[in-house]
Amino acid sequence: MADKGGLLARSEFPLYVVKSLDERHFLVAGGGGAAKTGIANAIEVYEVELQDGKLQAVSICRHDTGSQAIMNGSNVYDGRNHQFAAGLDDECHVYSLKYKVVSPKKKPSEDGNLRKRKGDTSDDTPNSTGKQIMFEIDKIKSTKTDFNKDSSFQKVAQISPKRSLIATGGTDGYLRVWKFPELEKLYEVHGHKNDIDDIDISPQGDKIVTVSRDHCACVWNSKDGSKITNLKWPLQADEHRYRCCRYGLIEGKKDKFNLYTISIPNKRSAQKPLPCFLTMWCSEKFTPKRMVTAGTEVLSCLAVSDDGVYLAVGTISGSVAVYISFSLQKLYYKKEAHSIFVTGVEFMPSSEGTREVTGNQDFTLLSISADNTIRMHQVAARNSYSVLLIVLGALLIVILLFMLLGEYGI
């Protein structure tokens, strides 16, 4: 098994969002907020590479977001460029991340967008042959998305898989759906009595799921915001509330999906802590298919791998765990990988391109925290030849046995 929770990089600011861009690039975002402490608010893109036999993430560009820290976000790729929708206070900002290939000797260093690699002391002399992939980060649109009179704040944004809609939620309990990337409001629904903590949009783009501090998880028609149903929690509803929701591909099927939720205790007790739960739901009938306890560490975030095989969770005590999706069996656990609460987990793509960079692993997971660290979690791929060798060995033994029996005339 590979190193659990290995330190991949250390940021200069607290991290609240992590998103995979491709097989070797990912972005993080966060910051110190409006307080004048000198802590930056920024989006930063890293490249994963092998240095001296060890995987490291090297910062390749950064975009400053002024006095506002990014606290949540969603990203999509249109086949050419990436788009990132981010929550800054009570606003949603849409950024474009365009690939740019540059020569190392022409790489700008202090334009607030493209940066020299950390640790690169070569100035204008290229230290390697070939070109370097960089990103140009530009804000293209922004709008206010939450209107709570007391403390307005966007808590979640989710772009639809077809890149036509974006759904936002915040402290005022309204689900708002906007045209993407123009951020023209299509409709709003006062769907919850309290904060909307998380949103996901079905892979087909026809349904929106919201989970709230009011203990409700609702399913909406994405076309007009009409309510389809509520998720019916199979246990005592007053003891737990939903925290996160994510659709995930059913392994081996191209167009079938499950919905996953994590639920946390409504009240925390050090003497008798209640367990958290991980639940798999049928995405057509919205009935629970399987539910398991996920320990008493309070869960803070959820991610599903792009192939639907793995689920990852982070906790407020800094731990990270990975489950097998179809059985909800825990496969990996790193206690207190971070010194404080985990703010985000994200799987790198499950592709040959990723394995060429990170090694032959069953999964490569990134985790971030307000402790400024980015950590990588991996489990080495199970040897696909071991079962085959066992079968061949058994067949060989049977053949030899028959040969011996024939030789002795039995």
C-alpha positions as semicolon CSV with decimal commas, in nm:
position;residue;x (nm);y (nm);z (nm)
1;M;0,000;0,000;0,000
2;A;0,122;0,345;-0,091
3;D;0,201;0,613;0,164
4;K;-0,115;0,720;0,341
5;G;-0,182;1,090;0,347
6;G;0,151;1,199;0,206
7;L;0,208;1,575;0,203
8;L;0,180;1,691;-0,156
9;A;0,214;2,067;-0,111
10;R;0,177;2,344;0,144
11;S;-0,018;2,656;0,047
12;E;0,034;3,012;0,164
13;F;-0,336;3,048;0,256
14;P;-0,618;2,838;0,411
15;L;-0,781;2,606;0,156
16;Y;-1,155;2,554;0,109
17;V;-1,194;2,421;-0,247
18;V;-1,006;2,154;-0,444
19;K;-1,099;2,054;-0,801
20;S;-0,926;1,823;-1,047
21;L;-0,860;1,977;-1,389
22;D;-0,691;1,691;-1,575
23;E;-0,452;1,399;-1,519
24;R;-0,177;1,618;-1,372
25;H;-0,336;1,950;-1,280
26;F;-0,573;2,059;-1,004
27;L;-0,683;2,388;-0,853
28;V;-0,727;2,497;-0,495
29;A;-0,891;2,813;-0,367
30;G;-0,944;2,990;-0,039
31;G;-0,782;3,263;0,165
32;G;-0,791;3,464;0,482
33;G;-1,098;3,670;0,392
34;A;-1,140;4,042;0,446
35;A;-0,922;4,058;0,757
36;K;-0,606;4,257;0,692
37;T;-0,367;3,988;0,811
38;G;-0,158;3,968;0,496
39;I;-0,301;3,625;0,411
40;A;-0,386;3,607;0,041
41;N;-0,723;3,523;-0,116
42;A;-0,661;3,332;-0,436
43;I;-0,712;3,053;-0,687
44;E;-0,396;2,849;-0,739
45;V;-0,326;2,575;-0,994
46;Y;-0,080;2,294;-0,921
47;E;0,092;2,038;-1,139
48;V;0,160;1,691;-0,999
49;E;0,504;1,559;-1,091
50;L;0,763;1,310;-0,980
51;Q;1,071;1,469;-0,819
52;D;1,354;1,253;-0,686
53;G;1,125;0,951;-0,679
54;K;0,856;1,133;-0,479
55;L;0,528;1,284;-0,595
56;Q;0,499;1,657;-0,539
57;A;0,260;1,931;-0,646
58;V;0,421;2,243;-0,789
59;S;0,235;2,573;-0,812
60;I;0,227;2,694;-1,173
61;C;-0,014;2,990;-1,158
62;R;-0,219;3,195;-0,917
63;H;-0,502;3,447;-0,945
64;D;-0,566;3,692;-0,662
65;T;-0,932;3,745;-0,562
66;G;-0,888;4,067;-0,370
67;S;-1,041;4,096;-0,022
68;Q;-1,278;3,800;-0,068
69;A;-1,189;3,437;-0,001
70;I;-1,337;3,156;-0,212
71;M;-1,529;2,921;0,017
72;N;-1,701;2,687;-0,232
73;G;-1,704;2,615;-0,602
74;S;-1,775;2,390;-0,900
75;N;-1,587;2,334;-1,226
76;V;-1,654;2,199;-1,576
77;Y;-1,450;2,138;-1,891
78;D;-1,591;2,213;-2,237
79;G;-1,328;2,022;-2,433
80;R;-1,103;2,326;-2,471
81;N;-1,104;2,527;-2,149
82;H;-1,211;2,495;-1,788
83;Q;-1,468;2,711;-1,612
84;F;-1,481;2,753;-1,236
85;A;-1,781;2,896;-1,049
86;A;-1,680;3,013;-0,703
87;G;-1,857;3,144;-0,394
88;L;-1,713;3,467;-0,254
89;D;-1,924;3,588;0,040
90;D;-2,280;3,622;-0,100
91;E;-2,169;3,628;-0,465
92;C;-2,096;3,376;-0,738
93;H;-1,797;3,452;-0,964
94;V;-1,730;3,259;-1,284
95;Y;-1,368;3,222;-1,394
96;S;-1,221;3,095;-1,719
97;L;-0,907;2,882;-1,702
98;K;-0,748;2,863;-2,044
99;Y;-0,461;2,633;-2,127
100;K;-0,148;2,812;-2,239
101;V;0,173;2,649;-2,357
102;V;0,487;2,853;-2,288
103;S;0,859;2,806;-2,304
104;P;1,023;2,795;-1,960
105;K;1,249;3,089;-2,050
106;K;0,946;3,304;-2,140
107;K;0,747;3,225;-1,828
108;P;0,629;3,541;-1,646
109;S;0,693;3,548;-1,275
110;E;0,502;3,833;-1,114
111;D;0,189;3,918;-1,314
112;G;-0,055;3,777;-1,059
113;N;-0,159;3,506;-1,304
114;L;0,132;3,304;-1,439
115;R;0,404;3,232;-1,188
116;K;0,748;3,085;-1,182
117;R;0,759;2,739;-1,031
118;K;0,836;2,735;-0,662
119;G;1,194;2,633;-0,618
120;D;1,293;2,735;-0,971
121;T;1,612;2,942;-0,939
122;S;1,705;2,940;-1,303
123;D;1,567;3,289;-1,382
124;D;1,540;3,314;-1,763
125;T;1,745;3,008;-1,841
126;P;1,525;2,708;-1,923
127;N;1,597;2,418;-1,690
128;S;1,429;2,160;-1,911
129;T;1,357;2,099;-2,274
130;G;1,010;2,120;-2,425
131;K;0,710;2,333;-2,341
132;Q;0,528;2,404;-2,015
133;I;0,150;2,394;-1,976
134;M;0,018;2,695;-1,787
135;F;-0,326;2,848;-1,729
136;E;-0,463;3,196;-1,783
137;I;-0,723;3,269;-1,515
138;D;-0,977;3,545;-1,582
139;K;-1,302;3,643;-1,413
140;I;-1,579;3,660;-1,672
141;K;-1,897;3,720;-1,468
142;S;-2,030;3,766;-1,115
143;T;-2,363;3,819;-0,940
144;K;-2,514;3,820;-0,591
145;T;-2,680;3,486;-0,515
146;D;-2,792;3,501;-0,150
147;F;-3,015;3,765;0,010
148;N;-3,039;3,676;0,378
149;K;-3,111;4,002;0,561
150;D;-2,894;3,913;0,860
151;S;-2,593;3,733;0,714
152;S;-2,612;3,661;0,342
153;F;-2,363;3,398;0,223
154;Q;-2,342;3,156;-0,069
155;K;-2,261;2,811;0,066
156;V;-2,267;2,602;-0,251
157;A;-2,267;2,628;-0,630
158;Q;-2,307;2,339;-0,873
159;I;-2,274;2,351;-1,253
160;S;-2,487;2,106;-1,452
161;P;-2,299;1,832;-1,644
162;K;-2,419;1,981;-1,973
163;R;-2,282;2,324;-1,867
164;S;-2,612;2,503;-1,931
165;L;-2,722;2,571;-1,571
166;I;-2,574;2,656;-1,236
167;A;-2,760;2,607;-0,909
168;T;-2,668;2,804;-0,597
169;G;-2,775;2,789;-0,235
170;G;-2,696;2,979;0,081
171;T;-2,811;3,100;0,419
172;D;-3,151;3,231;0,303
173;G;-3,273;2,879;0,211
174;Y;-3,344;2,963;-0,154
175;L;-3,246;2,738;-0,441
176;R;-3,159;2,969;-0,729
177;V;-3,095;2,843;-1,080
178;W;-2,906;3,054;-1,332
179;K;-2,815;3,030;-1,696
180;F;-2,449;2,936;-1,723
181;P;-2,207;3,102;-1,771
182;E;-2,407;3,423;-1,815
183;L;-2,547;3,407;-1,458
184;E;-2,891;3,521;-1,571
185;K;-3,144;3,403;-1,314
186;L;-3,397;3,153;-1,448
187;Y;-3,598;3,094;-1,129
188;E;-3,577;3,068;-0,752
189;V;-3,749;2,842;-0,499
190;H;-3,777;2,902;-0,125
191;G;-3,705;2,535;-0,070
192;H;-3,569;2,526;0,285
193;K;-3,625;2,688;0,621
194;N;-3,254;2,704;0,693
195;D;-2,914;2,708;0,519
196;I;-2,869;2,500;0,205
197;D;-2,548;2,309;0,275
198;D;-2,506;2,120;-0,051
199;I;-2,645;2,078;-0,402
200;D;-2,593;1,828;-0,681
201;I;-2,742;1,802;-1,029
202;S;-2,825;1,469;-1,189
203;P;-2,595;1,354;-1,474
204;Q;-2,888;1,389;-1,716
205;G;-2,938;1,746;-1,592
206;D;-3,310;1,701;-1,519
207;K;-3,305;1,691;-1,138
208;I;-3,148;1,903;-0,863
209;V;-3,092;1,768;-0,512
210;T;-3,057;2,005;-0,216
211;V;-2,971;1,925;0,146
212;S;-3,027;2,167;0,430
213;R;-2,975;2,230;0,799
214;D;-3,354;2,201;0,831
215;H;-3,298;1,820;0,815
216;C;-3,457;1,798;0,469
217;A;-3,317;1,669;0,141
218;C;-3,530;1,767;-0,157
219;V;-3,538;1,671;-0,526
220;W;-3,644;1,937;-0,776
221;N;-3,724;1,949;-1,146
222;S;-3,439;2,148;-1,298
223;K;-3,660;2,296;-1,572
224;D;-3,900;2,491;-1,352
225;G;-3,804;2,424;-0,990
226;S;-4,114;2,218;-0,913
227;K;-4,067;1,975;-0,626
228;I;-4,042;1,605;-0,711
229;T;-3,995;1,448;-0,369
230;N;-3,813;1,448;-0,036
231;L;-3,555;1,189;0,064
232;K;-3,711;0,993;0,348
233;W;-3,449;0,933;0,618
234;P;-3,498;0,573;0,744
235;L;-3,395;0,652;1,104
236;Q;-3,506;0,914;1,356
237;A;-3,506;1,238;1,158
238;D;-3,463;1,461;1,462
239;E;-3,126;1,308;1,554
240;H;-2,946;1,355;1,221
241;R;-2,933;1,601;0,935
242;Y;-2,801;1,571;0,583
243;R;-2,463;1,733;0,518
244;C;-2,361;1,647;0,157
245;C;-2,506;1,485;-0,155
246;R;-2,339;1,347;-0,469
247;Y;-2,443;1,150;-0,774
248;G;-2,210;0,866;-0,873
249;L;-2,189;0,632;-1,169
250;I;-2,286;0,270;-1,097
251;E;-1,972;0,069;-1,168
252;G;-1,985;-0,110;-1,503
253;K;-2,289;0,087;-1,629
254;K;-2,263;0,386;-1,860
255;D;-2,591;0,563;-1,785
256;K;-2,703;0,439;-1,442
257;F;-2,630;0,635;-1,128
258;N;-2,674;0,621;-0,754
259;L;-2,720;0,918;-0,524
260;Y;-2,507;0,927;-0,208
261;T;-2,557;1,134;0,105
262;I;-2,375;1,177;0,433
263;S;-2,569;1,249;0,750
264;I;-2,431;1,390;1,072
265;P;-2,574;1,418;1,425
266;N;-2,789;1,721;1,484
267;K;-2,634;1,763;1,827
268;R;-2,282;1,671;1,935
269;S;-2,213;1,496;2,261
270;A;-1,866;1,412;2,386
271;Q;-2,007;1,163;2,637
272;K;-2,234;0,969;2,397
273;P;-2,145;1,067;2,040
274;L;-2,391;0,949;1,777
275;P;-2,255;0,789;1,458
276;C;-2,257;0,950;1,117
277;F;-2,413;0,767;0,822
278;L;-2,329;0,712;0,457
279;T;-2,636;0,627;0,247
280;M;-2,679;0,503;-0,110
281;W;-3,010;0,599;-0,275
282;C;-3,184;0,478;-0,589
283;S;-3,168;0,780;-0,820
284;E;-3,499;0,691;-0,987
285;K;-3,725;0,608;-0,690
286;F;-3,517;0,800;-0,432
287;T;-3,540;0,515;-0,182
288;P;-3,242;0,401;0,029
289;K;-3,054;0,102;-0,115
290;R;-2,785;0,068;0,152
291;M;-2,677;0,256;0,461
292;V;-2,372;0,215;0,686
293;T;-2,237;0,389;0,992
294;A;-1,927;0,598;0,924
295;G;-1,795;0,632;1,277
296;T;-1,845;0,907;1,532
297;E;-1,604;1,157;1,376
298;V;-1,833;1,423;1,228
299;L;-1,819;1,417;0,847
300;S;-1,750;1,743;0,665
301;C;-1,725;1,665;0,291
302;L;-1,794;1,400;0,026
303;A;-1,659;1,308;-0,319
304;V;-1,725;1,028;-0,570
305;S;-1,464;0,906;-0,821
306;D;-1,545;0,963;-1,188
307;D;-1,574;0,587;-1,252
308;G;-1,815;0,552;-0,959
309;V;-1,603;0,293;-0,778
310;Y;-1,500;0,493;-0,471
311;L;-1,646;0,743;-0,224
312;A;-1,430;0,967;-0,009
313;V;-1,518;1,159;0,306
314;G;-1,337;1,405;0,527
315;T;-1,408;1,483;0,892
316;I;-1,396;1,788;1,117
317;S;-1,119;1,620;1,318
318;G;-0,897;1,604;1,006
319;S;-0,938;1,237;0,909
320;V;-0,993;1,100;0,558
321;A;-1,165;0,774;0,456
322;V;-1,244;0,599;0,126
323;Y;-1,529;0,352;0,074
324;I;-1,611;0,105;-0,204
325;S;-1,929;0,245;-0,358
326;F;-2,137;-0,067;-0,425
327;S;-2,090;-0,216;-0,077
328;L;-2,011;0,099;0,125
329;Q;-1,725;-0,098;0,278
330;K;-1,441;0,110;0,417
331;L;-1,122;0,053;0,216
332;Y;-0,890;0,323;0,348
333;Y;-0,867;0,539;0,657
334;K;-0,612;0,797;0,766
335;K;-0,676;0,934;1,112
336;E;-0,605;1,306;1,148
337;A;-0,441;1,343;0,808
338;H;-0,488;1,715;0,869
339;S;-0,444;1,908;1,192
340;I;-0,792;2,064;1,165
341;F;-1,115;1,997;0,973
342;V;-1,104;1,867;0,616
343;T;-1,260;2,126;0,383
344;G;-1,248;1,926;0,060
345;V;-1,171;1,589;-0,099
346;E;-1,132;1,527;-0,473
347;F;-1,037;1,223;-0,680
348;M;-0,794;1,263;-0,967
349;P;-0,927;1,113;-1,296
350;S;-0,935;0,733;-1,307
351;S;-0,735;0,711;-1,629
352;E;-0,412;0,572;-1,769
353;G;-0,286;0,929;-1,798
354;T;-0,322;0,977;-1,422
355;R;-0,151;0,644;-1,349
356;E;0,142;0,745;-1,570
357;V;0,195;1,038;-1,333
358;T;0,093;0,901;-0,993
359;G;0,176;0,532;-1,035
360;N;-0,038;0,220;-1,062
361;Q;-0,293;0,299;-0,793
362;D;-0,655;0,197;-0,738
363;F;-0,730;0,563;-0,669
364;T;-0,553;0,892;-0,615
365;L;-0,736;1,124;-0,377
366;L;-0,654;1,483;-0,282
367;S;-0,758;1,629;0,052
368;I;-0,731;1,989;0,173
369;S;-0,782;2,176;0,497
370;A;-0,769;2,518;0,652
371;D;-0,430;2,401;0,785
372;N;-0,293;2,508;0,441
373;T;-0,187;2,155;0,340
374;I;-0,269;1,945;0,033
375;R;-0,236;1,572;0,090
376;M;-0,249;1,275;-0,145
377;H;-0,405;0,942;-0,053
378;Q;-0,352;0,626;-0,257
379;V;-0,405;0,252;-0,243
380;A;-0,185;0,041;-0,469
381;A;-0,371;-0,142;-0,745
382;R;-0,451;-0,501;-0,664
383;N;-0,246;-0,739;-0,877
384;S;-0,482;-0,847;-1,153
385;Y;-0,260;-1,143;-1,233
386;S;-0,278;-1,302;-0,888
387;V;-0,623;-1,459;-0,936
388;L;-0,530;-1,580;-1,283
389;L;-0,213;-1,743;-1,151
390;I;-0,411;-1,917;-0,878
391;V;-0,658;-2,058;-1,133
392;L;-0,380;-2,171;-1,367
393;G;-0,197;-2,330;-1,076
394;A;-0,510;-2,520;-0,973
395;L;-0,562;-2,644;-1,328
396;L;-0,201;-2,757;-1,349
397;I;-0,238;-2,955;-1,026
398;V;-0,555;-3,124;-1,159
399;I;-0,381;-3,217;-1,486
400;L;-0,080;-3,358;-1,302
401;L;-0,310;-3,555;-1,073
402;F;-0,489;-3,712;-1,370
403;M;-0,156;-3,794;-1,532
404;L;-0,038;-3,969;-1,216
405;L;-0,365;-4,159;-1,183
406;G;-0,340;-4,270;-1,544
407;E;0,021;-4,382;-1,501
408;Y;-0,072;-4,605;-1,207
409;G;-0,383;-4,734;-1,383
410;I;-0,623;-4,598;-1,126
